[in-house]
């Protein structure tokens, strides 16, 4: 069963309440998403650690309910 974008966003925001999450369904099939996550929780973490944090937030759904996720992570941009 495919996973809906709002469910992905809900899980990420549960783990990172300050997160800005942008999700795009790449094929319209609910199986292939691109996701950008910005959160202060990534402070001091390298890219691999950031991705691991997001995958943990998804609770093991990668490869099952969620087939493919092109993930980008970053810290929020500082206000100028």
N, C-alpha and C positions, 0 to 999 in steps of 0.2 A: 504494500500500500504506500502511495506517495505521501510526502509530508508537505503541508501547506506553509507558505511564507510566513504567515502570522504566527504559526506555531514555532518556527525557528526563531523569530524575533522575540516571542514571549520567553522562550528558554534562555536566550542570551541576556535579555533584560532582567530576568530573575537572578542570574549570576552576577550581572554588572548593571546595577540600577541606574548609573549615570551614562550608560552607553547610548551612543547614536548608532543606529543600525539601519543600513540601506540594503535591501534585498531585491534582486532581479531574477525572475524566472527566465532562464536563457532559452528554453525550447518550448515553453508553454505547457510542459508535461508534468510539472510538479516534482520532477526528479533531478533537474539540473539547474542549480542556482549559482549566482554570483552574490557574494555578501561582503560588505564593508562594515567593520566594527571599529568604532572609536570610543575609547574609554580610558580614564585615568588609571585604571587597574593595571594597564600595561607599562606603567612607569618602571623603569629599570629592568625590564624584561627584553630579551632579544626576540626576533621574529618567530623563531621556532617555539619558544616558550609562550608567546602570545597566542599562536595557533593552537597549541596544546590546551591552553586555558579555554578557548572557545569550544574545542572538541569535547572537553570535559563538561562544559555547560550543556552541550547537546546530548549528554547522557548515553553515549554509545549508539546513537541512531545513525551515525555515518556508516555507509555500506549496507544498511538495512532499509529503514524507512526513507533515509536520505541518501540517494545514490551518489550524487556528485555536488561538491561545493567548492567553487573557486573563491577562496577566502583571502581577503586583504584586511590587515589590522594596522592600527596606528593610534598614537596618542592624539587627543583633540588639539587642534591648532590653538596656540596662545592668542588671547585677545590683544589686539594692537592698540 
